[in-house]
Amino acid sequence: MKTVDRILATSDLHGQNKRFLDLLGKTEYNSEQDLLVVCGDLIDRGKENLDCLATCESLQKKGAVLLKGNHEQFLEKSLIEMLTTDTWREHPSNDLYYWIHHNGGREMYDEIKDISSEKLENILRFLQSLPAHFVVGKYIFSHAGANSNKPIEENTEDELVWMSKEYPWCPAYAGKIMVFGHTPTWVLYGSNTVKDKKNAKVWYDKINKDKLCVDCGGIFGGRLAAIELPTYLEFYN
């Protein structure tokens, strides 16, 4: 890996491409000097899903690390169904139906339902190429934490893209800092007011001092956030 001046981590873009680009502008991200890690949930709920994927793929080619989130998992399963069955429009599976109607997939579905099979296959290949975790130095990145009762590399994809109830409150990995998203930080701080959402901040585990969350709920009335490591400088949009 190239030598980098700093690491920038963000998460849960949720199809907010313009907002993501504005956030990167605030960080003064330089692909030649910085390592950018996006901790999953690039798509769903927002209105610029394909644009956000295109931006992320472009950044990936310049060295950024993109991780799989649970919404990439939803989309991957849905794309496989769309590419391998003839009945997905009239008789979608439960997985496809619930992704569209209950799990935030409506906007993404509307963007892809009429595009060519070739483009769908390209998106699928991209999703299947995404790792579920990334380690550099003392930092471990994933979408939703990990089962820290076993080594990070032994975690299943589900353990890395879905969060257990215990995870935020139990020790992670000795000598490491886990960086994740998935759960809006106001939930971890125990507050749900409109004001707290609008001013959501990065969450730090002040008990175990071994993890932080950068999902400030941008798609739910909060902010997109990025954190600079190792300085812990925070950026918001």
Secondary structure as GFF3:
##gff-version 3
##sequence-region A 1 237
A	DSSP	beta_strand	6	10	.	.	.	ID=ss1
A	DSSP	alpha_helix	17	27	.	.	.	ID=ss2
A	DSSP	beta_strand	34	38	.	.	.	ID=ss3
A	DSSP	alpha_helix	49	61	.	.	.	ID=ss4
A	DSSP	beta_strand	65	66	.	.	.	ID=ss5
A	DSSP	alpha_helix	70	84	.	.	.	ID=ss6
A	DSSP	alpha_helix	94	101	.	.	.	ID=ss7
A	DSSP	alpha_helix	106	112	.	.	.	ID=ss8
A	DSSP	alpha_helix	117	128	.	.	.	ID=ss9
A	DSSP	beta_strand	133	136	.	.	.	ID=ss10
A	DSSP	beta_strand	139	142	.	.	.	ID=ss11
A	DSSP	three_ten_helix	152	154	.	.	.	ID=ss12
A	DSSP	alpha_helix	157	161	.	.	.	ID=ss13
A	DSSP	three_ten_helix	167	169	.	.	.	ID=ss14
A	DSSP	beta_strand	177	180	.	.	.	ID=ss15
A	DSSP	alpha_helix	185	189	.	.	.	ID=ss16
A	DSSP	alpha_helix	194	198	.	.	.	ID=ss17
A	DSSP	beta_strand	203	204	.	.	.	ID=ss18
A	DSSP	beta_strand	211	213	.	.	.	ID=ss19
A	DSSP	three_ten_helix	218	220	.	.	.	ID=ss20
A	DSSP	beta_strand	225	229	.	.	.	ID=ss21
A	DSSP	beta_strand	233	236	.	.	.	ID=ss22
###
